[in-house]
Amino acid sequence: ARASLPRCDFVHGDALQAMREGGPLDDATVVFCYSSAWASEGGALTDFSELVGCCCLPGCRVVVTDKWLECDGSCGEFALIDEVEGPNRETGGSVGYIYEVVRSQRGG
């Protein structure tokens, strides 16, 4: 017997358009972002943290690389679940930060 796997969609494009209500990721349960190109202050992702806080539903898991989610509470709340280090051909090594959205502008 073959096990049933959950649906998995890969979306390449404008993150706001994909994650906003009505977009293909508006009900995503897991979001991965290779976050090297996103704006940050220190290692904190600024724009992407705000996007996650605006668009993701509570309970969504968010995985980012080498930079972390951070919010002052105005855009949402994220709980760090785990950090995983691993190889990266582009940088020599990376850290994956795994979060759960606790509260967002869409609920919680």
N, C-alpha and C positions, 0 to 999 in steps of 0.2 A: 504494500500500500504506500502511496506517495503522500507525504505530509503536505498540507496546505500552507503556503507561505503568505505572509501579509503583503498587501499591495505596496509597491515601491516605485515612485516616480522620480526621475531625475529632471531637474529644470535648470536650464542655463539661460540667464537673461537678467533683466532688471529685477532686483530683489524686492523693491517696493511693489511693483506691479504683480509679482508672483505671490507675495505674502499678504497683500491687502485683502479685505473681504471681497469675495467673488473671484479672487485670483486662484490659480491652480494649487497653491500651498496654503490657502486660508484655513484649512482644517488639519494641517500637518501635525503628526504626532512626534516626528523627529526631523530636525533641520540640521544640516551640516554646512559649515561655511569655512572655506580655506581663506582665512581672514587677513592674510599678509597685506593685501591692497586696501583694506578699509582704514579709514581715519581713526587715529588713536591719540590719547594723551598718556605718555608713559607707555604702559602696556594695556591700558584700558580702552576697549573699543567704544568709541563715542557714538557714531552714527548707527552702527549695527545694533548696539545695545538699545538705542531708542526705537529702532525698527522692530526688534523683537518685543519690546515692551508695548508697542502700539498694536502689533499684528498677530502675535502668537497667542494661542489659547492657553489658559492654565493647564499644566500637566504636560505640555509639549517639552520634549527633550531637545536641547540645542548643543551642538558640538562645534567648538571653534578651535583654531590652531594658533598657538604662540602668543595670543593676546586674549584677554578675558573680558567677560561681560561685566558692566558696572553701571549702576543707576542710583541716583540719589533718592529714589522712591517715587519720583514724579512720573516716570514712564512705566514702572512695573517693579517686580521683585523676582530675583533669580536665586535659586539655591544651587551651590556647587555640589555636585554628586561625586565627581572623581576627577583626577588628573592622570593622564597616561603619557609617558615619554616613549618616543620611538624614533627610528631613523627617518631622515628626509634628505633625498638626493640634492635638493636645491639649497638647503641650509645646513646640512650636516646632522641636524637633529631637531625635533619638534616636540612640543607638549600639546596634547589635546585636552581641552577643558570641557567637561560634560556637565551641563546644567539642566535643571528643571525650572520651567516658568511657574512661579508660585502665584503671581498676580500680574495682570496686564490690563491695558485699557479696554480689553475685550472681556474681562471678567476676573473673578478671584477675590 
